[in-house]
Amino acid sequence: MAFIETIEPEDAEGELKSIYEDLSRTRGKIAEVHKIQSLNPPTITAHMELYKQVMFGRSPLSRAEREMIAVTVSKHNRCAYCVQHHFEALRHFWDERISRAIADGEYEAAGLTERQQALCEYARELTAAPADSAAEGAWAAKLKALGVQDRELLDATLAIAYFNFVNRMVLGLGVELETDPGGYQYE
């Protein structure tokens, strides 16, 4: 159970009701991560705008690669809620074996390219020790040596930062996993 009060869709009024209706229409349903922000409805809208840009906006990173980063960051933070949600999304793009290997941190077993493995390692390192991973631009240099372009590096870093933000909100406020975490619109 969440550590703070949340407003359920059937009890929502005004701005929150409109936001919930829009989420249900555009995403397929309302997630607990949205309900946790129900006491401050404008944050739901701002959060979703950032999410849509980072995860669905035009990017040289594929949607699958962004979900791969989401799962990697969330696994490292031990955020079961986000691991499960984004594991479901990852399975939409890649098969169960690949998705499970990524969720288990077994990037080689997943059959990822060297570039994709490095993106996962970067996600893990930037999550674990941001100052250390940024030192002297070592990760940027490593990724660029593997052909990662500046825009890809930016978009990967945005996804990493976004999931660190959401993981902390979920963990800090006790967001619980829905009984059916799948079924969202993934594309």
Secondary structure, DSSP 8 states (H G I E B T S, - for coil): --SS----GGG--HHHHHHHHHHHHHHSS--HHHHTTTTSHHHHHHHHHHHIIIIISS-SS-HHHHHHHHHHHHHHTT-HHHHHHHHHHHHHHS-HHHHHHHHTT-TTTTT--HHHHHHHHHHHHHHH-HHHHHGGGHHHHHHHHTT--HHHHHHHHHHHHHHHHHHHHHHHHT----SS-------
